[in-house]
């Protein structure tokens, strides 16, 4: 069964907690802190493989969880790091979070960390200093990333076959390649995309047969809307049209309209047109249909072929291979200057500087502080340990957050909210 979309729940491992511990040895008076750090939580990692061609397995495994990190222990023992969860997916899989693409796996062996495990918390040995000889605080481990992920498979092919049902796409693919699609004399014979490798001269082409399109496919009619996504990754389109079609201009334009409705960029894709089922047909009729298409196809090459009679196939495959090579080279040569946008220099914060950014909001209940770095510190703070909370207050002071809070009217007993935690600005 071919499945090209799925939803899964991904949950990276929680980091282990640091521990408060002091040395207790017979001949050591006033042993110092020796609490170890917690281990890091495991990541959820996706890896692309050629051994899969469907997302069917994820219909039955909707939860993907990595192991949590172990807690620290006395004698400076570090908690065990959680094992990563390695998830095999087909080449061509997109991973989305809230509709935004976070991973695009386009080659075998490529990996992507989809959900990051939480960092382990520091044990009290980490906080020993000349002024703090016996710290009685330790950090909590951070939660791992947890969310619903949307998986989408888009076949990776050199050539995508498009055309109305019964245009001869499956027959063409079965003749020129090693694919064995179902073939019959009725619409929608092809119910799933098929892939085949066609050898031509000293090279080959990976060809995808997309189930037949009809008018309205891009908005849900017929089968086409379910499979149009597979056209997006193809380098070249081979548009197959039955030579016996009465209104051949309309047949061509209707398919083009569906492609444009789905994604306007598809109209810019290199295109080759093939009139199919030409065996035994009067040459004058073939030439007439050819001329009608020439008037509206804006220079796209047009071939007359017969898959069953093996006529004209080599010429089509050579043209496709040439266009595929040219298309791939153009993409390879494209260079994007990340420092410019529309010719204007763009100044942005790097990822490390962005983490230090914070804002303060005044609410009816007090003050809310937001920012990656300070929220990370708050998540790791054990609010049951007054020393740990005071450490967080000290971090806020060093980052300038406390100054901004007081500037906006916060007093010592004002309630400060960071993430899911609330506490007073000054210890009460």
PyMOL commands that set and color helices and strands:
alter all, ss='L'
color gray80, all
select helices_A, chain A and resi 57-60+124-127+169-176+217-219+224-231+248-262+264-268+283-294+313-333+351-355+372-379+386-398+401-407
alter helices_A, ss='H'
color red, helices_A
select strands_A, chain A and resi 5-11+44-49+63-65+85-90+93-97+100-105+111-115+146-153+159-162+194-200+203-209+236-242+270-276+301-304+340-341+344-345+359-363+366-370+415-418+421-424
alter strands_A, ss='S'
color yellow, strands_A
deselect
rebuild
show_as cartoon
